[in-house]
Amino acid sequence: MTQDKNEGETYSETVIVTIRSKDLEQIDDVAQKLQAAGLVIDNVLKTLGQVTGRAAPDSMASLREVDHVESVSPQRSMGVPPPDSEIQ
């Protein structure tokens, strides 16, 4: 879990929120509503129609209910082993 220094709350989910393509011109307003619903915003990716950030697990349903939101997905990390590692 990470600690947000500004608000003193603990967040354990890094999420990617995707905005409906027909509503991309409203992404700034949607970002404000997401923040009010509990998202600590890291980035607003206007050309991709996505907002990334951190939120408590119990706020996921609230994020999904924000108008113009297509999906709320946990961010996944992937890695590639070094070139000289054995095949698994």
BAFI-376350 format. One record per atom (N, C-alpha, C): residue number from 1; residue in one letter; atom name; x, y, z negated. Coordinates in Angstrom, 3 decimals. Layout:
(NUM, "A", "CA", (X, Y, Z));
...
END
This chain:
(1, "M", "N", (0.837, -1.188, 0.000));
(1, "M", "CA", (0.000, 0.000, 0.000));
(1, "M", "C", (0.874, 1.241, 0.000));
(2, "T", "N", (0.342, 2.291, 0.611));
(2, "T", "CA", (1.072, 3.554, 0.616));
(2, "T", "C", (0.320, 4.560, -0.230));
(3, "Q", "N", (1.032, 5.521, -0.752));
(3, "Q", "CA", (0.440, 6.552, -1.589));
(3, "Q", "C", (0.416, 7.858, -0.819));
(4, "D", "N", (-0.740, 8.473, -0.719));
(4, "D", "CA", (-0.835, 9.769, -0.063));
(4, "D", "C", (-0.490, 10.830, -1.097));
(5, "K", "N", (0.574, 11.574, -0.862));
(5, "K", "CA", (1.063, 12.537, -1.842));
(5, "K", "C", (0.130, 13.726, -2.023));
(6, "N", "N", (-0.648, 14.055, -0.983));
(6, "N", "CA", (-1.504, 15.224, -1.073));
(6, "N", "C", (-2.758, 14.975, -1.888));
(7, "E", "N", (-3.308, 13.779, -1.794));
(7, "E", "CA", (-4.585, 13.539, -2.428));
(7, "E", "C", (-4.501, 12.583, -3.605));
(8, "G", "N", (-3.374, 11.883, -3.771));
(8, "G", "CA", (-3.227, 10.984, -4.889));
(8, "G", "C", (-4.026, 9.701, -4.750));
(9, "E", "N", (-4.518, 9.384, -3.554));
(9, "E", "CA", (-5.274, 8.168, -3.345));
(9, "E", "C", (-4.391, 7.131, -2.653));
(10, "T", "N", (-4.754, 5.860, -2.837));
(10, "T", "CA", (-3.990, 4.778, -2.254));
(10, "T", "C", (-4.697, 4.251, -1.017));
(11, "Y", "N", (-3.940, 4.063, 0.063));
(11, "Y", "CA", (-4.472, 3.559, 1.325));
(11, "Y", "C", (-3.684, 2.323, 1.717));
(12, "S", "N", (-4.383, 1.299, 2.200));
(12, "S", "CA", (-3.672, 0.091, 2.560));
(12, "S", "C", (-3.868, -0.309, 4.019));
(13, "E", "N", (-4.739, 0.355, 4.738));
(13, "E", "CA", (-5.001, 0.010, 6.134));
(13, "E", "C", (-4.566, 1.132, 7.060));
(14, "T", "N", (-3.708, 0.803, 8.011));
(14, "T", "CA", (-3.399, 1.736, 9.086));
(14, "T", "C", (-4.332, 1.361, 10.229));
(15, "V", "N", (-5.077, 2.331, 10.742));
(15, "V", "CA", (-6.107, 2.029, 11.732));
(15, "V", "C", (-5.956, 2.887, 12.987));
(16, "I", "N", (-6.530, 2.360, 14.060));
(16, "I", "CA", (-6.648, 3.087, 15.323));
(16, "I", "C", (-8.135, 3.227, 15.598));
(17, "V", "N", (-8.598, 4.460, 15.693));
(17, "V", "CA", (-10.003, 4.738, 15.991));
(17, "V", "C", (-10.089, 5.161, 17.449));
(18, "T", "N", (-10.908, 4.466, 18.212));
(18, "T", "CA", (-11.085, 4.781, 19.628));
(18, "T", "C", (-12.407, 5.515, 19.814));
(19, "I", "N", (-12.350, 6.631, 20.533));
(19, "I", "CA", (-13.521, 7.460, 20.812));
(19, "I", "C", (-14.126, 7.013, 22.144));
(20, "R", "N", (-15.444, 7.022, 22.234));
(20, "R", "CA", (-16.108, 6.661, 23.495));
(20, "R", "C", (-15.612, 7.563, 24.620));
(21, "S", "N", (-15.348, 6.972, 25.776));
(21, "S", "CA", (-14.761, 7.725, 26.891));
(21, "S", "C", (-15.627, 8.901, 27.322));
(22, "K", "N", (-16.934, 8.775, 27.238));
(22, "K", "CA", (-17.804, 9.878, 27.647));
(22, "K", "C", (-17.797, 11.033, 26.645));
(23, "D", "N", (-17.197, 10.819, 25.465));
(23, "D", "CA", (-17.202, 11.827, 24.405));
(23, "D", "C", (-15.811, 12.391, 24.103));
(24, "L", "N", (-14.850, 12.196, 24.999));
(24, "L", "CA", (-13.472, 12.606, 24.727));
(24, "L", "C", (-13.320, 14.106, 24.492));
(25, "E", "N", (-14.169, 14.912, 25.105));
(25, "E", "CA", (-14.062, 16.361, 24.908));
(25, "E", "C", (-14.401, 16.767, 23.471));
(26, "Q", "N", (-14.980, 15.862, 22.710));
(26, "Q", "CA", (-15.358, 16.145, 21.323));
(26, "Q", "C", (-14.392, 15.536, 20.318));
(27, "I", "N", (-13.219, 15.107, 20.757));
(27, "I", "CA", (-12.313, 14.358, 19.886));
(27, "I", "C", (-11.891, 15.154, 18.654));
(28, "D", "N", (-11.715, 16.455, 18.760));
(28, "D", "CA", (-11.331, 17.254, 17.593));
(28, "D", "C", (-12.435, 17.264, 16.542));
(29, "D", "N", (-13.679, 17.389, 16.973));
(29, "D", "CA", (-14.812, 17.346, 16.045));
(29, "D", "C", (-14.938, 15.968, 15.410));
(30, "V", "N", (-14.741, 14.931, 16.217));
(30, "V", "CA", (-14.810, 13.564, 15.706));
(30, "V", "C", (-13.705, 13.339, 14.680));
(31, "A", "N", (-12.513, 13.853, 14.939));
(31, "A", "CA", (-11.396, 13.715, 14.001));
(31, "A", "C", (-11.742, 14.352, 12.652));
(32, "Q", "N", (-12.387, 15.507, 12.671));
(32, "Q", "CA", (-12.797, 16.155, 11.422));
(32, "Q", "C", (-13.805, 15.302, 10.666));
(33, "K", "N", (-14.743, 14.689, 11.404));
(33, "K", "CA", (-15.743, 13.820, 10.766));
(33, "K", "C", (-15.094, 12.557, 10.212));
(34, "L", "N", (-14.103, 12.027, 10.920));
(34, "L", "CA", (-13.375, 10.857, 10.427));
(34, "L", "C", (-12.633, 11.191, 9.138));
(35, "Q", "N", (-12.045, 12.374, 9.105));
(35, "Q", "CA", (-11.335, 12.810, 7.907));
(35, "Q", "C", (-12.308, 12.925, 6.730));
(36, "A", "N", (-13.479, 13.467, 6.977));
(36, "A", "CA", (-14.494, 13.579, 5.923));
(36, "A", "C", (-14.986, 12.206, 5.459));
(37, "A", "N", (-14.895, 11.208, 6.358));
(37, "A", "CA", (-15.331, 9.848, 6.024));
(37, "A", "C", (-14.236, 9.032, 5.351));
(38, "G", "N", (-13.048, 9.626, 5.170));
(38, "G", "CA", (-12.001, 8.944, 4.420));
(38, "G", "C", (-10.722, 8.631, 5.164));
(39, "L", "N", (-10.580, 9.070, 6.407));
(39, "L", "CA", (-9.362, 8.795, 7.172));
(39, "L", "C", (-8.321, 9.876, 6.912));
(40, "V", "N", (-7.108, 9.469, 6.559));
(40, "V", "CA", (-5.970, 10.386, 6.480));
(40, "V", "C", (-5.320, 10.325, 7.857));
(41, "I", "N", (-5.474, 11.381, 8.634));
(41, "I", "CA", (-5.071, 11.387, 10.037));
(41, "I", "C", (-3.566, 11.540, 10.187));
(42, "D", "N", (-2.994, 10.653, 11.005));
(42, "D", "CA", (-1.581, 10.752, 11.364));
(42, "D", "C", (-1.429, 11.429, 12.721));
(43, "N", "N", (-2.244, 11.014, 13.707));
(43, "N", "CA", (-2.148, 11.550, 15.065));
(43, "N", "C", (-3.515, 11.591, 15.730));
(44, "V", "N", (-3.723, 12.612, 16.549));
(44, "V", "CA", (-4.886, 12.680, 17.435));
(44, "V", "C", (-4.324, 12.583, 18.850));
(45, "L", "N", (-4.591, 11.464, 19.506));
(45, "L", "CA", (-4.054, 11.190, 20.841));
(45, "L", "C", (-5.143, 11.486, 21.863));
(46, "K", "N", (-5.237, 12.746, 22.259));
(46, "K", "CA", (-6.343, 13.213, 23.097));
(46, "K", "C", (-6.422, 12.494, 24.435));
(47, "T", "N", (-5.294, 12.292, 25.101));
(47, "T", "CA", (-5.346, 11.659, 26.421));
(47, "T", "C", (-5.738, 10.192, 26.342));
(48, "L", "N", (-5.476, 9.548, 25.222));
(48, "L", "CA", (-5.867, 8.152, 25.040));
(48, "L", "C", (-7.251, 8.010, 24.417));
(49, "G", "N", (-7.753, 9.103, 23.848));
(49, "G", "CA", (-9.042, 9.042, 23.166));
(49, "G", "C", (-8.966, 8.272, 21.862));
(50, "Q", "N", (-7.845, 8.427, 21.148));
(50, "Q", "CA", (-7.651, 7.691, 19.906));
(50, "Q", "C", (-7.191, 8.611, 18.782));
(51, "V", "N", (-7.560, 8.211, 17.564));
(51, "V", "CA", (-7.105, 8.877, 16.358));
(51, "V", "C", (-6.479, 7.791, 15.492));
(52, "T", "N", (-5.257, 8.015, 15.030));
(52, "T", "CA", (-4.600, 7.044, 14.163));
(52, "T", "C", (-4.476, 7.619, 12.766));
(53, "G", "N", (-4.479, 6.730, 11.793));
(53, "G", "CA", (-4.347, 7.181, 10.420));
(53, "G", "C", (-4.447, 6.040, 9.431));
(54, "R", "N", (-4.654, 6.405, 8.174));
(54, "R", "CA", (-4.726, 5.438, 7.073));
(54, "R", "C", (-6.019, 5.644, 6.305));
(55, "A", "N", (-6.572, 4.529, 5.855));
(55, "A", "CA", (-7.817, 4.610, 5.098));
(55, "A", "C", (-7.917, 3.439, 4.135));
(56, "A", "N", (-8.666, 3.639, 3.085));
(56, "A", "CA", (-8.926, 2.561, 2.131));
(56, "A", "C", (-9.820, 1.522, 2.806));
(57, "P", "N", (-9.616, 0.253, 2.490));
(57, "P", "CA", (-10.428, -0.793, 3.119));
(57, "P", "C", (-11.933, -0.587, 2.956));
(58, "D", "N", (-12.362, -0.030, 1.845));
(58, "D", "CA", (-13.797, 0.156, 1.624));
(58, "D", "C", (-14.392, 1.326, 2.413));
(59, "S", "N", (-13.579, 2.064, 3.153));
(59, "S", "CA", (-14.116, 3.166, 3.963));
(59, "S", "C", (-14.253, 2.794, 5.441));
(60, "M", "N", (-13.894, 1.565, 5.816));
(60, "M", "CA", (-13.954, 1.158, 7.226));
(60, "M", "C", (-15.373, 1.262, 7.799));
(61, "A", "N", (-16.366, 0.857, 7.032));
(61, "A", "CA", (-17.750, 0.931, 7.515));
(61, "A", "C", (-18.151, 2.381, 7.765));
(62, "S", "N", (-17.734, 3.289, 6.895));
(62, "S", "CA", (-18.043, 4.711, 7.073));
(62, "S", "C", (-17.392, 5.272, 8.330));
(63, "L", "N", (-16.174, 4.835, 8.618));
(63, "L", "CA", (-15.481, 5.297, 9.821));
(63, "L", "C", (-16.207, 4.815, 11.076));
(64, "R", "N", (-16.681, 3.579, 11.041));
(64, "R", "CA", (-17.386, 3.023, 12.212));
(64, "R", "C", (-18.719, 3.719, 12.474));
(65, "E", "N", (-19.298, 4.318, 11.448));
(65, "E", "CA", (-20.591, 4.987, 11.584));
(65, "E", "C", (-20.500, 6.417, 12.096));
(66, "V", "N", (-19.297, 6.966, 12.216));
(66, "V", "CA", (-19.128, 8.335, 12.718));
(66, "V", "C", (-19.569, 8.379, 14.182));
(67, "D", "N", (-20.362, 9.394, 14.523));
(67, "D", "CA", (-20.828, 9.547, 15.902));
(67, "D", "C", (-19.665, 9.596, 16.877));
(68, "H", "N", (-19.835, 8.976, 18.034));
(68, "H", "CA", (-18.889, 8.974, 19.154));
(68, "H", "C", (-17.725, 7.998, 18.976));
(69, "V", "N", (-17.716, 7.225, 17.878));
(69, "V", "CA", (-16.651, 6.241, 17.661));
(69, "V", "C", (-17.014, 4.945, 18.377));
(70, "E", "N", (-16.089, 4.479, 19.210));
(70, "E", "CA", (-16.259, 3.212, 19.929));
(70, "E", "C", (-15.831, 2.036, 19.054));
(71, "S", "N", (-14.652, 2.172, 18.401));
(71, "S", "CA", (-14.160, 1.079, 17.566));
(71, "S", "C", (-13.178, 1.592, 16.518));
(72, "V", "N", (-13.040, 0.799, 15.461));
(72, "V", "CA", (-12.047, 1.036, 14.415));
(72, "V", "C", (-11.297, -0.280, 14.259));
(73, "S", "N", (-9.993, -0.260, 14.565));
(73, "S", "CA", (-9.197, -1.491, 14.559));
(73, "S", "C", (-7.962, -1.321, 13.695));
(74, "P", "N", (-7.585, -2.366, 12.969));
(74, "P", "CA", (-6.323, -2.277, 12.227));
(74, "P", "C", (-5.156, -2.219, 13.202));
(75, "Q", "N", (-4.156, -1.431, 12.869));
(75, "Q", "CA", (-2.967, -1.342, 13.718));
(75, "Q", "C", (-2.101, -2.562, 13.455));
(76, "R", "N", (-1.668, -3.199, 14.501));
(76, "R", "CA", (-0.824, -4.392, 14.402));
(76, "R", "C", (0.588, -4.060, 14.858));
(77, "S", "N", (1.561, -4.669, 14.194));
(77, "S", "CA", (2.960, -4.497, 14.583));
(77, "S", "C", (3.457, -5.792, 15.197));
(78, "M", "N", (4.230, -5.663, 16.240));
(78, "M", "CA", (4.832, -6.822, 16.881));
(78, "M", "C", (6.318, -6.575, 17.047));
(79, "G", "N", (7.063, -7.643, 17.062));
(79, "G", "CA", (8.493, -7.516, 17.241));
(79, "G", "C", (9.016, -8.593, 18.169));
(80, "V", "N", (10.166, -8.356, 18.688));
(80, "V", "CA", (10.839, -9.297, 19.575));
(80, "V", "C", (12.137, -9.702, 18.889));
(81, "P", "N", (12.400, -11.020, 18.827));
(81, "P", "CA", (13.658, -11.436, 18.202));
(81, "P", "C", (14.856, -10.965, 19.022));
(82, "P", "N", (16.010, -10.867, 18.399));
(82, "P", "CA", (17.208, -10.449, 19.125));
(82, "P", "C", (17.492, -11.397, 20.305));
(83, "P", "N", (18.125, -10.908, 21.356));
(83, "P", "CA", (18.375, -11.720, 22.550));
(83, "P", "C", (19.201, -12.982, 22.272));
(84, "D", "N", (20.034, -12.957, 21.258));
(84, "D", "CA", (20.888, -14.109, 20.991));
(84, "D", "C", (20.279, -15.099, 19.998));
(85, "S", "N", (19.016, -14.902, 19.601));
(85, "S", "CA", (18.388, -15.819, 18.636));
(85, "S", "C", (17.923, -17.083, 19.351));
(86, "E", "N", (17.768, -18.150, 18.562));
(86, "E", "CA", (17.319, -19.421, 19.107));
(86, "E", "C", (15.851, -19.353, 19.533));
(87, "I", "N", (15.478, -20.150, 20.511));
(87, "I", "CA", (14.079, -20.234, 20.945));
(87, "I", "C", (13.293, -20.942, 19.864));
(88, "Q", "N", (12.127, -20.429, 19.571));
(88, "Q", "CA", (11.318, -21.039, 18.516));
(88, "Q", "C", (10.174, -21.814, 19.086));
END
